[in-house]
Structure formats: C-alpha cells, structure tokens
Amino acid sequence: MTSEVLIAGGGVGGLVLARRLALAGRPVRVFERADRVGGQVAPIRVAGVDLDAAAESFATRGGVVAALVAELGMADDIVTPSPAPAWLHRSDGTAVPLPSTGILGIPGDPAARDVARVIGRRAAMRARLDLLLPAEVGQDAATLGALVRARMGAGVVDGLVGPVVRGVHSRDADDVPVESAVPGLRARVLAHGSLAAAVASLRAAAPAGSQVAGIRGGMHRLPHALAADAVAAGARIETGRVVEDITADGLTVDGVRARGHVVRAMPDPNREQAGRVLTLVTLVVDAPALDRAPRGTGILVAPDAPGVTARALTHLTAKWSWIADALPGRHAVRLSYDCEPADAATTAARDLGVLLGAPVVEIEDAVAITWRRAERDEAPGMPVVGETAGGTGLAAVVGHAEGVARTLLDASSTSPDAPGRERMEP
C-alpha cells in the first residue's frame, strides 16, 4: 500500500499538491489551522460584495494557472483587466503613465518617449547602452535590481523597476532573485543580445492586456474549487487543526502524532517567523473624480514620494468589469502598505486624495487586513510548497506545487513502499 501523504497547510500550494496526488490515487490528508482553506487567497466583504483579501489576479506566464482553472471547470470565468495603463507616482509628487512596453518596469524600448518621460533624458540615454553591451554583462547578477543596474543603469532601477517591483512583490528589486521575478530572463538576454530585446520578446509572447488575468467573482473562488476537487478524488482536508511539529516522517497535530510522507505547505512551526508585513485597505467610495479612471488601473508609488504612506493603489472598478458591475455608481480601490497604519481607513482615504489630486467625497465602506508573509525557506529532506518555496504570486506557487507533485508521483512509481504506517485517529 502506498504511504499516506500528510500536507501541513491548506493554502493554494498545499491544495494544488493534494488534488494532483489524490487524482493519481495517492492517499492524502491536509491539515489547516484556519477554519477555511486558501491562506491569503481569501474573500473579504466590502459594501455587500465579496472581493479578494489579497491576490486579485494571476500572472499568465507559462499558462499554468489558466490550465488549472480550466481543469476545475472555470475556463469561461477567466477575465482580463482593462487595458488602461498603470501610473507611477514619482518622488517629486508628480504622476506619469508607466511605459507601455515594459515588464516589471524594465523597458523593452529604452528609446521610447514614455521611458524618458518617467526617468529623464540622461537616465534614458544610459539605458540605451544596454543595446551595445555584450550579452554576458549582468549574467552573474543574483537579483533583478543588480541585473537591470548592470545593463541599463541606476536610473531605470530607481525610477521604474524599484517602484514596480515594490508594488508587485512587496520587496526591493535588489532582494528579488532574477529567476523568481522573470523566469528565463537571463537566457533570453543571451539569446537576444540585450535586456531590452529580451523584454520585448517576452512582451511579444504575452501582448498588452494578457500578462495578468483574474477569475470573475474573485480569485478566492480558486482554493474552494481546488479543495472540492481534491476531496472528490479522495483527499481528506481537515480545517481547524493545529500543526505543532513537523519532521520528514511525521507531524504532530493537536498533540497527536501522525506518520507518513510529510510535505510542508506552511511556514516552519519549529522556528520563529519574522516575515514581512503587508496591509491591504479596500475602500468603496463615492468619488466623482474617479469616474474617468484618471490614473488608469492604479498607481505605483516611489518609496520617497512626499505625503503618501501607501506603496500602491489599485482602482479595482476600473481594472475589473465584474467589480464595476457589482458596485454600480461607486468605486472600489485598494491601497497597499508595508506597515499597519494606525487608522487604516483614514490613512487610505488621505493617500487616495493625494494620489488622485482630488479629495474623496464619501467612504461607504472600508476593510483593512494585515498579512504577515513568511520569508523564503526550505527543509532539507522534506518537500515544501507554497510561497516560501515557490516564490511570490499564484503562477509561481501553482507551478512549483505541480512540479513537486510530479516528483513525488515519479518517486512513488519507482520506489517500494515503506512497510507499515502509523495512522492518526480523527
């Protein structure tokens, strides 16, 4: 008999793994501390509408998330955002549209006027040197910031890549590994001869409007669909179960020891977690100044921008038509913070007014939620899935979990099963 797989954590990574193993006939149990599955992919109710508490979209690169959504029977509910550009609120307090040909702020055409408009002529001229440098320059860079700085200069990092990466990944560009930020980017630089050409090739493969997508009704539908499919295939998912200790051959849940093939899909409970703080404040407002989406689908904020605490603003009703349909005559916006504001609703309303250059007329509802995101970590001798192993974003988490599932299934098909196993009573 094949040994039971015990998955500690019921976030998206753990659910993807559980579903895939259960579909292949492996006995699986998932233990989740909360009273629901999904982790940060969760709903919040604002002004009577269920919106996303964290991720409201997924990167379409590789097609892995879209393929999973289709398997779950929700292909017709995949939606793309408005093609309106995002903006950048700069350190001098002015705002400009982000260049149209970039990826994470890296310009695909350093000579474009919209690039110079954001970072200035001198920095744009330095960025063009990328086209003349040998392709090998920057290949030893460990982080995205270091790679872009080596090829295009500090102006592109400070004025474009830094604010965009901070808004997307909640981290400094010099802290994000190249492969985590843009898989395959180094190889494309070598193949195409420059960073700009590499970015242009990626944009050609994923034209404007298709780099991200969402699910009508919210991304929070994904974990529930995953859990239902996993259970239908035979997996056992237990919520409200506290995992207290994990080793490669077993775990302790609510004081009871279980043995099996353990996969960690949560931060390590055996060590103190520092992690990063992320607060998301969602407002539903009556603000005529927003009717024409003056900042497109949202604004990324330079770290030293005056008078603003938020690092990013998403105009949800301008970005997603299904949200606009659910909130007729009103606007939903979400502001992101790398801290816990003392008065989140007041702070968000003030920042919204600064970023739009116009005051908010009326706040109908406001919901703030703070997440503590664990740092990346691994467990020698034990598979790990989720954000701490796969990286930030649903595309990274899902793709990594699918890879772990393939590895475990391949191993089980070629290895004899360990004799005997100790089960934990419900």
Secondary structure as UniProt FT lines:
FT   STRAND          5..8
FT   HELIX           12..23
FT   TURN            24..25
FT   STRAND          28..32
FT   TURN            39..40
FT   STRAND          43..46
FT   TURN            47..48
FT   STRAND          49..52
FT   STRAND          58..59
FT   HELIX           61..63
FT   HELIX           64..71
FT   TURN            72..73
FT   HELIX           75..77
FT   STRAND          78..79
FT   STRAND          87..89
FT   TURN            91..92
FT   STRAND          95..97
FT   TURN            100..101
FT   TURN            104..105
FT   TURN            110..111
FT   HELIX           113..119
FT   HELIX           121..128
FT   HELIX           129..131
FT   TURN            135..140
FT   HELIX           144..152
FT   HELIX           154..156
FT   HELIX           157..161
FT   HELIX           162..169
FT   HELIX           173..175
FT   HELIX           178..181
FT   TURN            183..184
FT   HELIX           185..192
FT   HELIX           195..205
FT   TURN            208..209
FT   STRAND          212..215
FT   TURN            216..217
FT   TURN            219..220
FT   HELIX           221..232
FT   TURN            233..234
FT   STRAND          236..239
FT   STRAND          243..247
FT   TURN            248..249
FT   STRAND          250..253
FT   TURN            254..255
FT   STRAND          256..259
FT   STRAND          261..264
FT   TURN            269..270
FT   STRAND          276..286
FT   HELIX           288..290
FT   TURN            291..292
FT   TURN            294..297
FT   STRAND          298..301
FT   TURN            303..304
FT   TURN            306..307
FT   STRAND          312..315
FT   HELIX           316..319
FT   HELIX           321..326
FT   TURN            328..329
FT   STRAND          331..337
FT   TURN            342..343
FT   HELIX           344..356
FT   STRAND          362..373
FT   TURN            380..381
FT   HELIX           387..390
FT   HELIX           394..414
//
